[in-house]
Amino acid sequence: MTLYQGPVGVEAARYTDAGFLMHALGFLHGMRCQFYDWWIDGRYFPATDTDYVTPRIELVAQAITRMYRQWRSWGPKPQLTTINALFLHSRT
């Protein structure tokens, strides 16, 4: 995968490629990612994992590449909406 965005400020990163990738990876792995020091916060898992299965690394790599390519093809407003949706999904 090739990242198409150069370095930006920490605050701006939340709303650009870094924000999308962090929240998309969190979505795929069932984790909630936070921007403060880029730490990852695991969700509470009940006694079974029937609603979530950890994906294989190869599948994650393929999925994130396709997701990122599609996301990059959109304009700024749909990109931001997608980042917000992924963030809000992780908060539920």
Residue pairs with C-beta under 8 A, 6 or more apart in sequence:
1 61
1 64
1 65
1 68
3 17
4 17
4 72
5 16
5 17
5 18
8 16
8 18
10 35
13 19
13 35
14 35
14 83
15 80
15 83
17 68
17 72
19 35
19 83
20 68
20 71
20 79
20 82
20 83
20 86
21 64
21 68
22 33
22 35
22 38
23 33
23 83
23 86
23 87
23 90
24 64
24 67
24 68
24 71
24 86
25 31
25 33
25 60
25 64
26 32
26 33
26 40
26 86
26 90
27 86
27 89
27 90
28 55
28 60
28 63
28 64
29 54
29 55
29 60
30 43
30 52
30 54
31 40
31 41
31 42
31 43
31 90
32 40
32 41
32 42
32 43
32 90
32 91
33 39
33 40
33 41
33 90
34 40
34 41
45 52
55 63
71 79
71 82
74 82
